[in-house]
């Protein structure tokens, strides 16, 4: 059923969209989707095209039953303005943000670039968002109709020794609306942010947030929210093991791996072209192998005691299958969604179902971490 639509996207619509500035195209595309969503019945028709309803894909994680393991990564819906519309595109869950306590414009434009030869994006957006107050107002008006993760970060002007305060200023107001909360310490586009991945500052930050998590749970008479930390693909093995130990010690729910990479090796795009684009993190196909490696190391080190979300270069069911086999219970897409279009999530889920049948497995959860076993 989706064959003609997929061909229309790849042959006609995507080439037109890719002619313009990447960031401007993103907002124009979402404005068009928002306008279409106001047509009566349009969202339900779109959902019928993109939803793959099969219990074999459902995952019981983070205290919720997700209809499928494919989520939207943070960065696409930075200000929590489109989560209800995006949920009609077949996602099992959606993560909004990164949201900071203070509004900030981000880095100078242009700051988002496509690398088609690599099926990649290069961005140095810099946590551009309207701030926590605006995000809270939107979530109050439009409560999530899908399992919703909220990704929070540190404001650029806040020094690292005051990072805990900056994160708390977002954590507390958004806590009631999130099904889980992600602590982003791994973007390469906020100066000094990745230093928060070092053992001692990370311990202090996560300990503070978990204390607030327990306080809010008591105040609202609810269970604490699942808290995850998002890490970079550029960490070394010792740093990865430190993160696992801290996550277990502080009773985090899990880890998201990985953010974008600052490495430039192995790209098909000529080095001179990439250098001309400037600094930033690269996402998409070039990150996939490393993200799988990090997920596998996290899974082995934690002995499966943490929920792992794999993100980086997911374009197909096979890509997601590799990540899940490495130990991820869930996967997230961003760059693959940009390149693959609105039917991409359905294609990934159908690919996963085909692989389940091929391997003779009854449920996708049976495959989690299996590729790490001898």
Number of C-alpha atoms within 10 A of each C-alpha: 6 12 9 8 14 18 12 12 19 14 11 11 13 16 11 12 16 15 9 11 14 19 16 12 15 15 12 13 12 16 13 10 16 17 10 15 18 11 9 9 10 14 21 13 11 18 17 14 18 22 21 21 15 13 13 17 22 17 19 13 15 18 12 11 13 21 22 27 28 28 26 27 27 23 18 22 20 24 23 26 18 18 25 19 18 22 23 22 22 27 27 27 25 26 27 26 27 28 34 29 25 19 17 17 13 17 15 9 10 14 19 18 18 20 17 12 11 15 20 24 24 23 24 23 23 21 26 21 24 18 22 24 17 18 24 20 14 15 18 13 8 15 15 18 13 19 21 24 25 26 28 29 25 28 24 22 11 14 13 19 10 11 20 19 17 21 23 21 17 24 26 15 15 22 19 17 17 21 21 22 24 26 23 26 24 26 26 22 21 21 13 14 20 20 14 19 23 15 16 12 16 22 20 13 21 22 19 15 21 18 13 17 22 14 14 18 16 12 9 10 9 11 12 19 21 21 24 26 24 23 24 23 25 19 18 10 12 8 15 22 17 17 23 21 16 17 24 14 11 15 16 20 22 23 25 27 27 28 26 27 24 18 14 14 8 9 16 14 15 9 12 8 10 16 10 8 14 12 15 23 20 26 27 26 20 23 21 23 15 17 26 27 16 27 28 23 19 28 23 16 16 18 11 15 15 23 22 30 25 33 32 33 28 26 24 19 22 16 21 29 24 21 32 28 23 28 30 31 24 25 26 29 25 22 26 22 20 21 20 18 17 20 20 23 30 23 21 22 28 18 17 23 21 14 16 19 11 9 9 9 14 14 17 22 20 13 20 22 22 14 15 13 8 4
